[in-house]
């Protein structure tokens, strides 16, 4: 049996290739060249979610391939018709209601793959709803949770939004397509609002992204006005593995610089499992480019759940579903 060297994993072993193939979980793109630890993590969480699906008796989904080739079974996906009808990827009734509400909402310029939102058990967008969907229905609990996780956050929680941008391709903001997986809107005492803007990174790894030269001047303007970064950081971000993180942070900063003065406090937060060491590394690299980290933070899913801000039932369901053991 293949033994694990990954310290976060409480299993005594990782699933073998034979087990992964039998569960329809051996996918070439799970491999991260030169990083066996992250490769093992990505395979383990895919297999774990496939076992969760099988344990619950949910029908397996497929991935389309080339024309004329039968669709491929994927153990970590639900049958799409079943997924939409049942809402099975969502762990509580309140999260399911939040997922349906977001799926029905159309924000301007959004690009939202609703089928994968419902059917892909590894979807970080759906994970965000599972993490925070109960809070959308109970703003008093949401307020307690936010101030448990981020004690210095001002004001009171007034709304919880998912897959949200204040303005895609809106030059008054960052003029980009970036969005947040979740956003807590805070009512402040002076009549303005604040935001905790959350990116959920489950098993994703950073890819080198290029920033369009036509958009870079606006990003650089927001970047420079914020005072959040060390000199020369624009060059480090605009052609690196940190580009997406930077663009989402820039979106949050553009809210704080909006001409309306509506947003007067904000923080961009990355939430990730401890086992995604690629995310850990990129966050550390990003922090190295910050002169002022007041608008940036990170938290592990384990830490978020360990704070006991969610109900015990929801916490248990999240651990069983998303964190291999």
C-alpha positions in Angstrom: 0.0 0.0 0.0 1.1 3.5 -0.7 2.0 5.3 2.5 1.4 9.0 3.1 4.1 11.5 3.9 1.5 14.3 4.0 1.3 15.4 7.7 -2.2 16.9 7.5 -3.7 13.6 6.6 -5.1 11.5 9.4 -5.5 8.4 7.2 -2.9 5.7 7.7 -2.5 5.6 3.9 -3.5 7.3 0.7 -5.7 5.4 -1.8 -3.7 3.4 -4.3 -3.9 4.0 -8.1 -6.0 0.9 -8.3 -8.5 2.2 -5.8 -8.6 5.6 -7.5 -9.2 4.0 -10.9 -11.9 1.7 -9.5 -13.6 4.8 -8.0 -13.3 6.7 -11.3 -11.0 9.1 -9.6 -7.7 8.7 -11.5 -7.4 11.9 -13.5 -4.1 13.1 -15.1 -4.8 16.7 -14.3 -4.8 16.0 -10.6 -1.0 15.6 -10.8 1.1 18.7 -10.0 4.5 18.4 -11.6 7.3 18.5 -9.1 4.9 18.5 -6.1 4.0 15.0 -4.9 2.5 16.4 -1.6 -0.1 18.5 -3.4 -0.7 15.8 -6.0 -1.5 13.3 -3.1 -3.8 15.9 -1.5 -5.7 16.5 -4.7 -6.2 12.8 -5.3 -7.1 12.2 -1.7 -9.9 14.8 -1.6 -11.3 13.6 -4.9 -11.4 10.0 -3.7 -12.9 11.1 -0.3 -15.7 13.0 -2.0 -16.4 10.0 -4.3 -16.7 7.8 -1.3 -19.0 10.3 0.3 -21.2 10.1 -2.8 -21.2 6.3 -2.8 -21.9 6.1 0.9 -25.0 8.3 0.4 -26.1 6.3 -2.7 -26.0 9.3 -5.0 -25.7 8.5 -8.7 -22.3 9.1 -10.4 -21.8 11.9 -12.9 -19.9 12.1 -16.1 -17.4 14.4 -17.9 -17.9 15.1 -21.6 -15.0 14.1 -23.8 -14.3 14.4 -27.5 -17.3 14.2 -30.0 -18.1 10.6 -30.7 -16.4 9.4 -27.5 -18.8 8.3 -24.7 -18.8 10.5 -21.6 -16.3 9.5 -18.9 -17.6 8.6 -15.4 -16.1 10.8 -12.7 -16.5 9.6 -9.1 -16.4 13.1 -7.6 -19.3 14.3 -9.7 -23.1 13.8 -9.3 -25.4 13.0 -12.1 -26.3 16.5 -13.3 -30.1 16.0 -13.4 -30.1 14.4 -10.0 -27.9 17.1 -8.6 -30.1 20.0 -9.7 -33.3 18.3 -8.6 -32.1 17.1 -5.2 -29.5 19.7 -4.3 -27.5 16.9 -2.8 -24.2 18.7 -2.9 -25.5 21.1 -0.2 -25.3 19.7 3.3 -28.1 21.6 5.0 -31.5 22.9 4.1 -30.4 26.4 4.6 -27.3 25.9 2.4 -29.4 24.3 -0.2 -31.8 27.3 -0.2 -28.8 29.7 -0.5 -27.5 27.6 -3.4 -30.8 27.8 -5.2 -31.1 31.5 -4.6 -27.7 32.1 -6.0 -28.3 29.9 -9.0 -31.5 31.8 -9.8 -29.8 35.2 -9.5 -28.1 36.7 -12.5 -25.5 39.4 -11.8 -24.4 41.5 -14.8 -21.6 40.0 -16.9 -21.4 36.9 -14.7 -20.0 33.6 -16.1 -21.5 31.0 -13.9 -21.3 27.3 -14.7 -24.5 26.2 -12.9 -24.2 22.6 -13.8 -20.9 22.2 -12.1 -22.1 24.3 -9.2 -24.7 21.6 -8.5 -22.8 18.5 -9.7 -19.1 18.9 -9.0 -18.4 17.7 -5.5 -15.1 19.5 -5.5 -16.5 22.9 -6.5 -15.1 25.7 -4.3 -18.1 27.9 -5.1 -20.4 25.2 -3.7 -18.1 24.7 -0.7 -18.4 28.4 0.1 -22.2 28.0 0.2 -21.8 24.9 2.4 -19.5 26.9 4.8 -21.6 30.0 5.0 -25.1 29.2 3.7 -26.6 28.6 7.2 -25.4 32.1 8.1 -27.3 33.7 5.2 -30.5 32.6 6.9 -29.5 33.7 10.4 -27.8 37.1 10.3 -27.5 37.2 14.1 -25.4 34.0 14.0 -23.6 35.4 11.0 -22.6 38.4 13.0 -21.4 36.3 15.8 -19.4 34.1 13.4 -17.8 37.0 11.6 -16.7 38.6 14.9 -15.4 35.2 16.1 -13.3 34.7 13.0 -12.2 38.3 12.5 -12.7 40.1 15.9 -11.5 43.5 14.6 -14.2 43.6 11.9 -16.5 46.6 12.6 -20.2 46.9 12.4 -22.9 44.2 12.1 -23.5 41.7 9.4 -26.4 42.8 7.1 -26.1 40.3 4.2 -24.3 37.2 3.0 -23.7 37.0 -0.8 -22.2 34.2 -2.9 -20.2 34.3 -6.2 -20.5 38.0 -6.0 -18.9 41.0 -7.6 -20.0 44.6 -7.0 -19.4 45.3 -10.7 -17.9 43.0 -13.4 -16.2 45.0 -16.2 -17.1 48.1 -14.3 -14.3 50.7 -14.5 -15.6 52.3 -11.4 -14.4 49.2 -9.6 -11.5 47.1 -11.1 -13.0 46.7 -14.6 -12.4 42.9 -14.4 -14.4 39.7 -14.3 -13.2 38.7 -10.8 -15.6 37.9 -8.1 -15.7 36.6 -4.5 -16.9 33.1 -3.5 -18.7 34.7 -0.5 -19.0 38.2 0.9 -20.2 39.4 4.3 -21.7 42.9 4.1 -21.3 44.9 7.3 -23.5 47.9 8.3 -21.2 50.4 10.0 -22.3 53.0 12.5 -21.6 56.0 10.2 -24.1 54.7 7.6 -21.4 53.3 5.3 -20.7 49.6 4.8 -17.8 47.2 5.1 -17.1 43.8 3.5 -15.3 40.6 4.3 -14.7 39.2 0.8 -13.8 35.5 0.8 -12.0 33.3 -1.7 -12.4 29.6 -1.0 -9.5 27.5 -2.4 -10.3 23.8 -1.8 -8.0 21.8 -4.1 -7.0 24.4 -6.7 -3.4 25.1 -7.4 -2.1 28.5 -8.7 -1.5 28.8 -12.4 0.6 31.5 -14.0 -1.9 34.1 -15.3 -1.1 37.0 -17.5 -2.8 40.3 -17.0 -4.1 42.0 -20.1 -2.0 45.0 -20.9 -5.1 47.1 -21.6 -6.4 46.4 -18.1 -3.1 46.8 -16.2 -3.2 50.6 -15.9 -6.4 50.4 -13.9 -5.2 47.6 -11.7 -1.9 49.5 -11.1 -3.8 52.7 -10.2 -5.8 50.8 -7.5 -2.7 49.1 -6.4 -0.7 52.3 -5.9 -3.5 54.2 -4.3 -4.1 51.5 -1.7 -0.6 51.8 0.0 -0.9 48.1 0.7 2.0 46.9 -1.3 5.8 47.2 -1.3 7.4 49.1 -4.2 7.7 47.1 -7.4 5.0 44.6 -6.5 2.9 45.3 -9.6 5.6 43.7 -11.7 5.7 40.7 -9.3 2.0 40.1 -9.5 1.1 40.9 -13.1 3.0 37.9 -14.6 3.1 35.4 -11.8 1.4 32.6 -9.9 0.0 35.3 -7.6 -1.9 37.2 -10.3 -5.4 35.8 -9.5 -5.0 36.4 -5.8 -3.8 40.0 -6.6 -6.8 40.7 -8.9 -9.3 39.6 -6.3 -7.6 41.7 -3.6 -7.6 44.6 -6.1 -11.4 44.2 -6.5 -11.8 44.5 -2.8 -9.5 47.6 -2.8 -11.4 49.1 -5.6 -14.6 49.0 -3.5 -12.7 51.0 -0.8 -11.7 53.6 -3.4 -15.1 53.9 -5.1 -16.2 57.4 -5.7 -19.4 56.9 -3.8 -17.6 56.4 -0.5 -20.1 53.6 0.2 -17.4 51.0 1.3 -15.2 52.3 4.1 -13.8 49.0 5.5 -12.8 45.8 3.8 -10.8 42.7 4.0 -10.0 40.0 1.4 -9.7 36.6 3.0 -8.5 33.3 1.6 -10.0 30.2 3.2 -8.3 26.9 2.4 -7.7 23.4 3.8 -4.5 22.9 5.7 -3.5 20.2 3.3 -3.4 22.5 0.3 0.2 23.4 0.7 0.2 25.1 -2.7 -2.2 27.7 -1.3 -0.1 28.0 1.9 3.0 28.7 -0.1 1.3 31.3 -2.4 -0.2 33.1 0.6 3.2 33.3 2.2 4.7 34.7 -1.0 1.8 37.2 -1.3 2.3 38.4 2.2 5.9 39.1 1.3 4.7 41.7 -1.2 2.5 43.6 1.4 3.5 46.7 3.1 0.2 46.8 5.0 -1.8 43.6 5.6 -4.9 45.2 7.1 -7.0 44.3 4.0 -5.6 40.8 3.6 -6.0 37.6 5.7 -6.1 33.9 5.4 -7.7 31.1 7.5 -7.7 27.3 7.2 -11.0 25.5 7.0 -9.9 23.5 10.0 -9.4 26.7 11.9 -12.7 28.2 10.8 -14.6 25.1 11.9 -12.5 24.8 15.1 -13.7 28.2 16.2 -17.2 26.7 16.8 -19.0 29.6 15.2 -21.2 27.2 13.1 -23.7 24.7 14.6 -22.2 21.3 15.7 -24.3 19.5 13.1 -23.1 21.7 10.2 -19.5 21.5 11.5 -19.6 17.7 11.6 -21.2 17.5 8.1 -18.5 19.8 6.7 -15.7 17.8 8.3 -17.0 14.5 7.0 -17.6 15.8 3.5 -14.5 17.9 2.8 -11.7 16.8 5.1 -10.3 13.3 4.6 -9.8 11.3 7.7 
